[in-house]
Amino acid sequence: MATVTSVSYFKRYKMEMELHSMPSPRLPDEFAFVAWSCELLGAHADMLFGSFHQEIDAQVFPSLGDRQGALCLMIEMTRKRGFLPEATWLLLGPLGPCGTVQGLCERDGVGAIQNLGILPGWRGRGLGEALLLQALHGFRQAGLRRALLEVTAQNEVAIRLYRRLGFRRSKTLYKAVPYQVLSPEF
């Protein structure tokens, strides 16, 4: 058997919005936002892995499908010059952490949402919307006027949420993801 490298292409949308008028985030009583601190790095990584490892995004970004990869991703993100603690939140529920979002400031002064994730058992309760709004308000607090994010085109639930909050598609991208397959030698 020989190993052959192939490539899959995933369609993704870049979506943007102005940060002028947004509702305030609202959570059920038993939930709370927890502001970024270095001590929470592992909890954010666990939420990334738990939220994405069974989703299409773990195929697009393999680090999300691996617990150690998610930790490395969080470490890299927090070391970036544009890392914004005020747009990076952990969501705490009655049984512990259940969601995460990270925010970066891009070079042109635009806030970039990274990895909005809610654990599967907690989805469908408006928690993702609240967590996203909390991060967007963090961008405004940092003086930013626009936000952007990228989403895999197959993630229709997320796209509906982003559109409802005012995000509009600005670009279509294709992410190339190499993978290896075993092939019989001839």
Secondary structure, DSSP 8 states (H G I E B T S, - for coil): -EEEEEEEEEEEEEEEEE-SS-------TT-EEEE--GGGHHHHHHHHHHHHTTSTHHHHSGGGGSHHHHHHHHHHHHHSTTB-GGG-EEEEETTEEEEEEEEEE-TTS-EEEEEEEE-GGGTTSSHHHHHHHHHHHHHHHTT--EEEEEEETT-HHHHHHHHHTT-EEEEEEEEEEEEEEEE---
